[in-house]
Amino acid sequence: VPAKTYDTGAYHEPGAIGILFKIVHAFLYLVQPNSFPQGKQINYFCLKYKFVMDAIYYEIGFIVSAALGLLFILLLPLVGLCFCMCRCCDNCGGEMHQRQKKNADCQRSCFATFLFVASLIIRQVVGVLCAYAANQHLTNQVQGAKKLVNSNFKDLKIFLNDTPAQIDYLVSQYNTTKDKALSDLNSCFLTKVFFKNFHILAAIRETKEALENVSVSVEVLQEGTERLHANLTDVKMHLSNTLNDSACNAAQAASTCNIIRNSLDQLNINANFSGLPGVSSQLAKVNDVLKIDLSSLVQKLNMFVLLDIKSVLESIGSNITTFTKTLPVQKILADLMVYLTQSEAYVQDYFPVVEQYDFYRWLGCLILCCMVVLILVFYYLGLLCGTCGFDKHASPTTRGCISNTGGNFLMAGVGFSFLFSWVLMIVVVLTFVTGGNVEKLVCEPFEDKNLFKVLDTPYLLNQHWKNYLAGIIFKNPNVNLTFEKVYSDCKENKGIYTSLHLEHLFNINELLNISMYTEDVALKIEHIQINLSKIILLDEIGKENLLNFSSSGIDGIDFSAYLTEINKSVTKVDLLSFANDLEARADQLPKGALENALKGHANNIRMIHNQQVVPLEQAMSTLNQSIRLLKRTSSELMVKVKNVISAVNAAQNLINNNASQVIVQETKKYMDTIIGYFEQYTEWVKESIAMEVAACKPIANVIDTAVDIFLCSYIADSVNTFWFGLGGSSMFLIPAIIFAVKLSKYYRRMDTEDVYDDTENGNNGYHKEHLYGIHNPVFT
């Protein structure tokens, strides 16, 4: 069945970002390891009040994670507010004083390292870059989605447009089956019944061809031998003149010249075809016999016999055509095409709007990433300035400007962390709950087909319908038609007749039930009445011509005379051997004109052989085959002719007396063969409709494109990766804040500092300088 190739490949390869998608999938599995609930469980939940508790149990991972996120949203701004108020009261590190400790350098290095590793490298790689990559990936896929959407619409149009053509093709193939049955009935059956011995036609044609070959070959051989004889005579004369040259009288050349002179008599023809008798009279008689068109005698009888059977077969074809026209296929396809065209126009009109809103989404996500980047910039600058400007020999009150700026940058990063953290976490929680549940409740069940099993749960979508899809399509919910089976069949590119169980709408088995037509054919054959009494297969003139052919004189041809001359060689000596021998003799002579002349004669003899002897040998081969065929035919000719005349007389007698009864009997014997053709046709039609006609791969591609590619691969994976990166960055804000506050104390310039003194002061060598009136030289 002719089928178009569909362009859509419903498969998405995410590329390098696919590694992040797999990490996110693994994280979601840790959050939600529970298996997807079966349809019966969902139905039970809906009917019982236990649904709430079971739903909470199933979603416990998401609920706990979302609760932690909400706790983060509420507490972190509150902690930041308390932290700021505490520092304003010179507590929580707000006092510009730093005690001197022996391990101060070690603490500063540890805090800087922890802040760099935990807060910058991890947050930047896992957080910002991950979120930015997911954000950009979604935008890229939305921009490229238009091509995929157009491809799906194109495939659906091909699907709708090609289905009527495929149905017409199946119907048209009935004519091929019908023609084959009639052809076999025509060429095999009737010929076997009436004209079993009419193979004499082939014998007559072979005889005519053989006679024509003999006539042509003899003419070619006669002309060729005459020309060859003349050329060989000229060669002998020129050779004789050359050998009479005075150079041959020399002692060194005399013996060689005598040998060559004695061999000249061999240059002569051997076979003589001029005396062979002609075959023109026999050929004329054969042509007269061939004027009888024996093959038309068969067609005369067939024309009468096949009319009734042909009418029955054509009525079957008309019934099939009428039935296909009554099917509502054209109306359904036309309505679907209108709906498809409107849907395509709607998508094309609103696709720019989708791209515009996707730009706003991309910009908002980029701003969120920039919030994290801004905090990172402050931390980077704080570490850079603090590390580069720190002087370990300077006291806390005399630290340089660069070091102090580094500490201020760190505290600025802390401040922005408190400002932005709750905004980031709100976005993370919302996208986590939405995207995570889409992945667990839609994408994963769609991949392992559990989602279809849920949709196929009896009485779930409609409490009165056992099978929802069958209720929608057939208005009969008891038909075993499921979403899973339809999707699987379309995925395998089966025909829509099989996929949707359309036999419940129109049953092609009833149309293609060959038994209902077999009875009609048998009844029609039973009542065949054929009057062939006026048909004369072969009149007396035709019989006389056949007898004339048997006495055409072919058996009187003198085959022995032909075979005698054919078995001879064309020349008495092989001209090539003679030329080679002549050239060898010339090489024995002294160098000079005589040697060159003899070699020239040798080349001339070779040319005569190639141009004249070789074609004559080919003509002799053709003549040999034709003569032997005629000899073999002539011995059987009279018997064959008598058999043909007997067969014609018997057939004529049968036609005049008992033709109808014999035809009916023989047609019944051939009936099984005819029915076998139509059984093959019906089985082929059934299989083609089930597997090839209206193959619904485009429908499965649309579902895969909408769910697997757009919803899951494009949106869900990108959204989940975005909240995964942004959430990781938000969570690392907490240790970053702690380490940044601790580290800033070592970079900022203090107002006061601890001063080391003798132990007798009673303060173990440490005291606050303002207690002793020692002023800070910087502020003096």
N, C-alpha and C positions, 0 to 999 in steps of 0.2 A: 504494500500500500504506500503510495507516495506520501512522504512526510517531510516537513520543514525542519531545519536545525534552529534550535532556540539559542539566543545569545546570552541569556542571563546565567551567570555562574553564582549560585546562592551559597557562596563560601567567602568568609572574610579572614584574611591573614593580617593580624595587627602589626606584625613586624617586631622590632626590638622592644617596644613597650609591652609586648605580650608577657615578658618576664614579670613586669610589675603587676599585670592582671592576675597572673598565677599566684603571686605573693598575696594579693588581696583576697583571692579565692580561698587560699589556705587560712588566712586570718578569719574570714567569715565562717569557715568550717569550725574553727575554734570557738567562735562566738555562738554559732548555731549548728551543733553536730546532729540535731534530731533529724530523723528521716521525714520525708514529705508525707503528710497524712493521706491515707487512701480515701477514695470516694465514699465508701461506706462509713468510715469514721466521721467524715465531714457531714454526711447526711445525718448521722446519729447525733452529732454535736448540735446541728441545727434544730433537731426535734426535741432535744433534752436541754435542761438548764445547765447541765454540766459543761456546756460549750465554753463558758467564760473561763473556767478553771483549766480546761485542757488547752485552750488557746494561750493562756498565760504560761502554762508549762512549756508549750511549744516555742513561745517567743521569749522565754526567760532570759536568754543570752542578750537579745536586743533590749529587753526592758532594763536589765542591770546596767548594760553599757550606756543606755540613754539616761538612766538615773545618775550615773557617775558624771555624765556630761552636764546634766542640769545642775548637779552639785558644784561642778567646776564653774558653771556660769554664775551661780549665786554667790559662792564663797570667794572666788578670786577677786572680784571687784571689792567685796566687803573687806577682805584681808588687805587689799591695797589701800583702802581708805583708812583702816586702822593703822597700817604701817606708816602712812604719811603723817597722821596725827601723832603717832608715837615719836616719829623723828622730829616733828616740830617741838616736841617737849624734851629734846636732847636725849631721847632714849632710842633703842633699836638701832644704834649706830649713828644717830643724828648728832651726837656731841662731837665737835671737831677736836678730839683728843685721842691719842693713840699711845697705849702703853708699849714700852720697849720690851721685847722678849728675845731670848737667845735664838729661838727657832722661827723668827719672823721671816727670814728669807725662804725657809722651807715652806712655810704656810703660803706665802705669796706665790711661790712657784707652783704649788699644788693647786691653789685656787685658779690660777691662770690656765694651767693645763686642763683642769676639769671643765672650766668654762669653754675653752677652745674645742675640746673633744666632744663633750656631751651636748653642748649648746650650739656649736657652730657647725662642725663637720657633720654630725648626725642629723641636725635639723636642716642643714642646707641640702645634703644629698638626699636623705629620705623624705624630707618635708617639702621645701620650696620647689626643688627641681621635679620631684614626683608630681606635685600639684600642678605646676606649670605645664609639664609634659602632657598630663591628662587633659588639661584645659585646651591646649593647642590641638591635641589629637581629636577631641570632639569637634572643634571648629573645622578642622581639615576634612573630617568625615562628612559633616553637614554640607560643606561646599562641594564634595564629590558625590553626594547622595543623589543629585538630580540625574546623573547619568544612569545610575542603577535603577531609579524609579522609571525613567523613560524606557530602559531595557525591559523591565517587567511589563509595562503597558504594551510595548511592541510585541512581546511574546504572546500576551493575551489576545491581541488582535490577530496574530498569525493563527493562534489556536481556534478562534471563532471563525475566521475566514476559510481555513483549510478543511474544517469538518464537513461542510456540504460537498466539497470536491471529493473528499475521501469516500463519502457515502455514494456519490454518483459513480465513482470508480468501481466500487464493489458491485453495483447494479450492472454496470457496463460489461463486467467480466462474465456475466451470464451469457452474453452473445458469443464470447469465446468458447465457452463450454458447449453451447448449442451448435456452433459451427463445427467443432471437433466431432461431436456425435454424428452430425449429418455427413461430414466428410468421411468418417470411418464407415458409416452405413453405405455411403455411395461407392467408395473405392474398394472396400474389402468385401462386404456382405454380398451385394448383388453380383459382383464379378465372380465370386466363388460359386454362386448358385447357378448362373447361366453361362458363363464364359470362361470356364476353367482352362480351355485349350487355346485361348486366343494369344498365346505367347508367340505364335507364328509371325506376328507383326515385327517382333525384334529380329527374328531370323531373316525376314525379307529386307529389313533396313541394313542388317549386317552384310547381306549378300550384295546389296546395292553399293555400299561403301567399299567392299572388297573389289568389286568390278571396276569402280571408278579409280581405285588405287592402281589396279593392274593396267588399265588403259593409260593413265598418266605416266606410270613408271616405265612402261614399254616405250612410250613416245620419248621420254627423257633419255632412256638408255640408247635408243636408236640414234638420236641426234648426237648424243655425247660420244658414242663409239666412232661415228663418222668423223667428228672433229678431232678426236684423239688419234685416229688412224692417219689423218692428214698431218698432224703435228709431228707424230713419230717418224713419218716418211721424210719430212723436212730435216729433222734432227739427224737421221741416218745419212742423208745426202750431204749435209754440211760436215758431219764427222768424216765421211769418205773423202771429201775435198781436202780437209785438214790433213788426213793421213797420207795423201798423195804428195804432200809438200816434200821438197828435197831434204829437209832436216831429218825425215824418217829413214833416209838412206844411210845415214851415219851408222857406224858400227855400234855405238852405245844405244841408239834408239830403234834400230831395225827390229829386234825381237819384240820389244814392247808394242811397237806399232802393229806388227803382224797379229799379236794377241788381241788387241783392240779391234782390228779389222775383221777378225774371224767372229767376234761376238756381236757384230752389228745386226745379224739376222734375228737376235732376241728382241730387238726393239720393234715389237709388233703387237696388235691386239690379239686376245685369246678367245673372248666370248663374242659371239655373233648373234645380235638380237633382231637383225633385220628380217629373218625368216620366221619369226614367231607369229602365230595367227592372232587376229584381233578379237575383241570381246564386245564390240559395239552392238551387235544384234542382241546378245544376251542382256546387255544393260538396258536396251530399249524396251524389251519385254518386262523387265523388272519394274521400270518406271510406270508402265501401263497398269501393273498390278497395284502399285502404291496409290493409284488414284482412288481405290476403294478405301474409304475412311471407316475402318472397322471399329475404331475407338468410339465413333459417334453412335454406333449401335447400342453400346452400353448406356450412353447418356440418354438415348431415347427412352429406354426402359426405366431408368432411374427417375426421370422427370415425372413419370406417372406414379411411381411407387412412393416417392418421398413427399409428395404434396400434403397428404393427410397427416403424416408424422410431423412434418415441419409445422403445420398449423397448431398441433397440440403443444409443441415445444415453445412456439411463439406466444401462445396463450399463457403459459407459465411465466414467461418473461414479462408479459404485460401485467399479470397479477402482482409480481414483485415490484414493478415500477409504480403501480397504483398504490400499493401498500406504503411504499416509502414516501410518496407524496402526501399521504394522509397523516403521516407522523407530524407532530407539532415542532419539529426540529427547527425549521426555518424561522418560525415566529419567535421561539425561545432565543435563538441565536441573534435575531434582529433586536429583540428587546435588550439582551445583554450587551450588544454592541453600542446601543444608544446610551445605556447606563455607563458603560466603560468610557465612552467618549466624553460624557459629562464629568465623570470622575477625573479623567486626565486633565480636562480644562480647569477644573477646580484646583487640582494640585498645582498646575502650572501658574495659576493666578496667585495662589497663596504661598508659593515657594519663596518669592522675594521677601515676603513678610517673615517667614521662618528664618531666613538668613539675617534679616535685620534684628530680630529678637535674639538670635544666636550671637550677634555681635554685642548686644547689650549684656548678655550673659557672660560672654568672653571678657568684656571689659570689667564687669563686676568681679569675676574670679581673679582677673589680673590685679585689681586693686587689693583684694584680700592677700594675694601673694606679695604685693608691694608692702603691705603692712608688716608682714614677717620680714621682708627684705630690709625695711627701714630699721627694725629692731636689730637685725644682723649687722647693718652698717654701723649703728652706734656701738655695738659690741666689738666689731672689728676695729673701729677707730679707737675705742677705749683700750683694747689690748695693744694695738700698734703704738699709740702715743705713750701709754703707760710703760710698756716694755722698753721703748727706745729712749724715753725721757727719764727713766728711773735712775737715780744715783744712789748707790748703796751707802756712800759716805755722807750723804746729806741727811740731816735730821728731819723728822716729820714736819717741823715748822718751816724748814728751809728748802722744801722740795721745789723743783723747777716748774716753770709754767707748762711745759709739754706734759710732764707727768701729771700735774694737777688737771690739765685738760682731758687726759685719758680717763682719770677717775670720774670727771663730770660726764663724759660720754657714756661710761658704764651706767651711771645713775640715770641718765636720760633714757638709755635702753630699758632700764627697770621701769621707769615711769610709763613709757609707751607700751611695755608688756602688760602692765595693769590696765591701761586704757583700751588696748585692742583685744585682749585675751577673751573677754566675754563675747565680743562680736564674732571672733573666729570660731569659738566653740558653739555658738548658736547655729552657724552655717554647717559646722561639722555634724552636729546632732541631727539637724533636719535632713541633710543629705545622707547621713548614715542610716537613719531609720527608713528613709524612702528607698535609696539605692540598694541597701542590704536586703530588704524584704523583696524587692523586685528580683534580685539575683536568686534568693532562696525559694521564693514562691512562684516565680514564673520561669526564669532562665534555666535553672537546673532541672525542674520537672519537665520543661519542654525538651531538653536535650535527651533525657532518658524516657520520654513519652509518658511519664506519670501524670502530667497535666491533662493529657487526652483521656487517660483512664478515669480521672476525676470528673471530667466533663461527660464521660459515658456512664457515670453512675446512675442506675435507674432511679427515677423520681427525684433527682437532685435539682435540676434546672426547672422542672415542671412536676409538681407533685401528682399530676394525673397521667403523665407520660413515662413509659418505661425507657424508651429510646428517644431522646430529645431531637436528634438530627432527623430520624425517620418521621417523627411527627411534623417537623417543619416542612420537609420535602414531599412526603407522600400523604400527609394527614393520617398516617397510620403508625402510631408509636410502637406497635408490636413487631414491625419489621426489624430484623437484626442489622441495623446500619449504625456504625459507631464512628466517632471522630478519628480514633486511632487507626482504624482499618482504612478509612478514606485517605488519610494523610499518608499512610505507609504505601498504599497502592499508587497514589499519585507520585510519591517519591521514587517509586520504581518505574514510573512512566507508563503505567497501564492505561487502558482505555477508560474513559469516564463511564461507559456503560457498565463495566465490571466494578469500578470504584464506588459508584453511587447506587449499585443494584437497581439499575433502571428497568430491569425485567418486570418490576412491579408496576411500571407505567405502561410499557409496551413490550411484549414478549416476542423476540425474533425467532424463538424456537417454533412457534406456531406458523410463522411465515415460511420458515425454511424446513418444514416437515415434508420431506420428499415423498413420504408414503401417500399423502393425499393427492399428489400428482401422478403417482405410479398407476393408480387405479384408472385415472382418465386416459393415460397413454395406453394401457393394456386394453381398455374398452374400445378405444379408437382403432387399435390394430386389429382387434377381433372382428370389427365390422368393415374392414377394408374391402371394397369392391372395385376391382380394376378390370377394365375391358381392353385387352391388348390384341384382339383378333385382327385389327386392321394394320398392325405393325408387321412389316416384312423385314426381317433382319438382313437377308442376303438374297438378292434376286438371281435369276439364271445367268445374267451377264456377269455378275460378280463371281459366281461359281466357276464360269468358263474362264475368267481371267486368272483365278487361282490355279485352275488346271493348266492354263497356259504357262503360268510361272513354274509349275513343276516340270513342264516340258520345254523350258526356256532354252535348253541347250547347254546349261552349265555343266551337266554331267558329260557333255561331248567335248569339252575343252581338252586339248592335248596337254595335260598337266606334266607328263614326262618330258615333253620338249622344253617347257618352261623351266622345270627343275634341273634339266641337264645344263642349260646355259647359265642358270643362276649359280650352280655349284662350281662353275669355272671361275678362274681369276680374270680380272679385266685385261691384263697384259700377260704375255708369256713369261716375262721376268719382272721381278720387283724393281720398279724404277729407282727407288731410293738406294737399294743395294747396288744396282748398276751404276748409279751416279757416284756412290762412294768408292766403288772399285775403279771407276774411270779416273777419279781424282787421285787415288793411290798410285795408279800406273803413271799418271802425269808427274808425280813427285819423283819417280825413278829416272825421268828424263833430265838432260842438262837444262840449266836455267836458260830461258829464252822465250821466243814467241810461240813455239810449239807447245811448251808446258802451259803457258797462259791461255792459249786457245782451247786446249783440252779441258782445263778447269772451267772455262766459260761454258763449254758444252755441258759439263756436269751440273752446273748451277741451273742451266736451262731445263735439263731433265727433271731436276727436283721441282722446279716451278710447275712443270706440266703435271707432275704427280699431285701436288697440292691443289691445283686449280681445276683439274679435270678428273683424275682418277678417284680422288676421295669422294666427290659428289656422286660419281657413278656407283661406287661401292654402297653409299647410303641408299640410292634408288634401288639397287639390287636387294638390299635388306628389306625394304618396304614391299617390293614385288614378291619376295620369298614368303613373307607373312600372309599376304593377300591370297596367293596361289594355294597355300596350304589350307587357309580358311575355306576357300571355295571348294577345294577337294573334299574337305571334311563335310561341308554343307550339302554337297551334291548327293552324297550317299544317303542322307536322311530326308531329303527334300520331299520326295513323293509321299513318304509316310506321314510327315507333318501336315501336308496339304490335305490328305485324306482325313486325318484326325480333325482338322479345323472344319471341313465340310460336314463331317458327322456331328461335331459339337453344335454347329449352327442349325442343322436339321433337327437335332434333339431339342435345342432351345426353342426353335420355332414351333415344334409340336407341343411343348410344354406351355408356351404362351397361348396357343390357340385353344387348348383344352382345359388346363388346370392351373393357370398362373396365380390367381388370387389365393387359392388354398396353400400353394407352395410358399408364396411370399409371406403369408401370415405365419405359417409354421417356422420359417427361417427367421423372421423378424422377432418372434417370441424367443427363439434361441439366443438372439443377439441382444435381447432386452436387458439382461443383467449387466452387460457391458455399458449400455447407454445409461442405465440407472447409476452405475458406478461413477460415471463422470459427474453426475449431478450430486451424488453424495460427497464426492471430493470437493465440489464447489461449495456446498452448504457448510461442510466442516471448515473449509478455508474462510468463509465469510464469518462464521461464528468466532473462530480464533482471531481473525483480524479485528472484529468489533470489540472483542474482549481485551486485546492487547495493543492494538495499533491505532484504530480509529479514535480521534479526539483524545489522544494521549495527554493526560492531565498533569504532566510535569510542570507547566507554567503555574498551575494553582498551588502546588507544593512550593514552588519557587517564591510565589508571592507571600505565602505564610512564613517561609524561612527568612525572606527579606525583611518583613515587618517585625517579626519577633526575634529571630536569632541574630540578625545583622543590625537592624536599626535600634530596636529596644535594648537588646542585651550587649552586643559587641560595641555599638557606637555609644549609646547613652549610659546604660547601667555600668559597664566596665569603666568608662571614663569618669562618671560621677563617683563611683566607689574608689577609684584610684585617687581622685581629687580629695575626697574627705579623708582618705587614709594618709595622704601626705600632709594635708593641712592639720589634721588631728594630731599627727606625730609632732609637727612643729609646735602646736599649742601645748601639748603635754610636756614638751621639753622646756617650755617657758618657766616652769616652776623651779627646776634645778638651776636654770640660767639666772633667774632672779637671785637665788640664794648665793651662788658663786660670784655674781657681779657685785652684789652689795658687800660681800666679804672682801673681794679684791679691790674695790674702789677705796677702801680704807687705807690701802698701802700705796695708792697712787696720788690721792688728793693731799693738798697742803693743809695741815692741821693748825688750829689756833694755839693749842698748848701741847706740851709733850712731857714725858717723864724724864727726870734728870737723875743721873747716878750720883750718889754721895757716899761718904764713909758710913760704916755700919753703926758708929756710935751715935748717930743722929736718932737712932731708934726706929728708923723706917726701912731697915734692911736695904738701904742704899737707893730707894725709889721714893719720890715725893712729887707732888704737883707743884710746878714752879710758881703759880700765882699765890700759893700759901706762904712763900718766902719772899715775895716781892720781886721775883726775877722776871723781868719783862721780856717779851718776844722781840728780838732785835728787828724783825721785819716790820712790826707795827710800831716801833719806837719812833 
